[in-house]
Amino acid sequence: MSRKRWWLALAGLLVLVGAVAHSQRPSSGSAFAVVKPSAAALSPAGLLPVREPVEGSPSPQPAGKIRVATGPVSVRYTFDGGVGRPITDHRGRHELRPLGQNGGALRLVRQGSGLAVSYPDRCRLARERDCPRAILEGVRDDSLNPGTRRLRYGASVRMTYADLADGANVVQKGYSVGGSQYKVQVDHRQGHPSCVIAGGGRIYRAEPAIDVADGRWHTLACTRGRDRLTLEVDGKEAAAVAVPATLSIANAEPLRIGGKGTSKSNDQFAGELDDVFVQID
């Protein structure tokens, strides 16, 4: 090969390498949402249209007396409707809104013959306030307040070790401080699921030493009976704790899925969620 041809070939190779490197470079800015490769490969439905509220501002909720459910309630979200319609439960009610901060993205991904929701990857930025955050949130709905009645709630989750953090909320209604709450979460870096009920200044938690962050789907179901809170993992009882029969759960907060809000320290869930349900008997 002549020296001129050799130099032309080298120049072409350098241009090709530069183009590839530029295409792999993240967009500018200190915070961005990283979509899991598996989600991008499996999702024909695409990104959910996430609305970004003003940082730190709570979602407006109607004022008024807090009430409890007056009859049986059954709510289930399968997320199989795609992005073209509002996210509602199996009866077309109890609408959820995708909310986010810092470009946090929610994506519908394939799960069996249906769809599931993929949440932002676990954030590794130096400043938590810059992290992408995204949740699903309803509006105030007192029909989801069980009071002292029998309550069953939960979801299916798929997580890996990279998704874990000190707190990852799956489903919750209400807060444990200054009110009442029911919640299921995957806490700690050991991947332990737990059911939580709070009221009267006390918090009750049923948590087994089971790791569900193994990359497989697991069903988490919490049941509050008359005086007992139990957690089932994949249909088998894994933990239980006694709760007062008089403890009433009623609050003006909406149902939230994937975190307790969109502000920093929101106990952001990372991984995939499906088949969220709340049942009051």
NORHUFEN-V103837 format. One record per residue. N is the residue number from 0. PSI is psi as a letter, one per 40 degrees, with the letter a starting at -180 (999 if undefined). BURIAL is I if it has 9 or more other ideal C-beta (glycine too) atoms within 8 Angstrom, else O. Layout:
N,PSI,BURIAL
N,PSI,BURIAL
This chain:
0,h,O
1,i,O
2,d,O
3,d,O
4,d,O
5,d,I
6,d,O
7,d,O
8,d,I
9,d,O
10,d,O
11,d,O
12,d,O
13,d,O
14,d,O
15,d,O
16,d,O
17,d,O
18,d,O
19,d,O
20,d,O
21,d,O
22,d,O
23,e,O
24,h,O
25,i,O
26,i,O
27,i,O
28,i,O
29,e,O
30,h,I
31,i,O
32,h,I
33,h,O
34,h,I
35,h,O
36,d,O
37,d,O
38,d,I
39,d,I
40,d,O
41,e,O
42,h,I
43,e,O
44,d,I
45,a,O
46,i,O
47,i,I
48,g,O
49,h,I
50,h,O
51,h,O
52,i,I
53,h,O
54,h,O
55,e,O
56,h,O
57,i,O
58,h,I
59,h,O
60,i,I
61,i,O
62,i,O
63,i,O
64,h,O
65,h,I
66,i,O
67,i,I
68,h,I
69,e,O
70,i,O
71,i,O
72,h,I
73,h,O
74,h,I
75,h,I
76,h,I
77,e,I
78,f,I
79,e,O
80,e,O
81,a,O
82,e,I
83,e,O
84,i,O
85,i,O
86,h,I
87,i,I
88,a,I
89,e,O
90,e,O
91,f,O
92,a,O
93,g,I
94,i,I
95,i,I
96,h,I
97,h,I
98,i,I
99,i,I
100,i,I
101,f,I
102,e,I
103,h,I
104,i,I
105,h,I
106,h,I
107,h,I
108,i,I
109,h,I
110,h,I
111,b,O
112,e,O
113,a,I
114,i,I
115,i,I
116,h,I
117,h,I
118,i,I
119,i,I
120,i,I
121,h,I
122,h,I
123,e,O
124,i,I
125,d,O
126,h,O
127,d,O
128,e,O
129,e,I
130,i,I
131,h,I
132,i,I
133,h,I
134,i,I
135,h,I
136,h,I
137,a,I
138,i,O
139,h,I
140,g,I
141,e,I
142,e,O
143,e,I
144,h,I
145,e,I
146,b,I
147,e,O
148,i,I
149,h,I
150,h,I
151,h,I
152,i,I
153,a,I
154,i,I
155,h,I
156,i,I
157,h,I
158,i,I
159,i,O
160,d,O
161,e,O
162,e,I
163,i,I
164,a,I
165,d,O
166,h,O
167,h,I
168,h,I
169,c,I
170,h,I
171,i,I
172,h,I
173,i,I
174,i,I
175,d,I
176,h,O
177,f,O
178,a,I
179,i,I
180,i,I
181,i,I
182,i,I
183,h,I
184,i,I
185,h,I
186,i,I
187,i,O
188,e,O
189,e,O
190,f,I
191,h,I
192,i,I
193,i,I
194,h,I
195,h,I
196,h,I
197,i,I
198,i,I
199,f,O
200,e,O
201,i,O
202,h,O
203,h,I
204,h,O
205,h,I
206,h,I
207,i,I
208,g,O
209,h,I
210,h,O
211,e,I
212,g,I
213,e,O
214,e,O
215,i,O
216,h,O
217,i,I
218,h,I
219,h,I
220,h,I
221,h,I
222,h,I
223,h,I
224,a,O
225,d,O
226,f,O
227,h,I
228,h,I
229,i,I
230,h,I
231,h,I
232,h,I
233,f,O
234,e,O
235,h,O
236,h,O
237,d,I
238,i,I
239,i,I
240,i,I
241,i,O
242,i,I
243,h,O
244,d,O
245,e,O
246,h,I
247,h,I
248,h,I
249,h,I
250,i,I
251,e,I
252,i,I
253,i,I
254,h,I
255,h,I
256,h,I
257,e,I
258,i,I
259,e,I
260,a,O
261,e,I
262,i,I
263,i,O
264,f,O
265,e,I
266,f,I
267,h,I
268,i,I
269,h,I
270,a,I
271,i,I
272,i,I
273,i,I
274,f,I
275,h,I
276,i,I
277,h,I
278,h,I
279,h,I
280,999,O
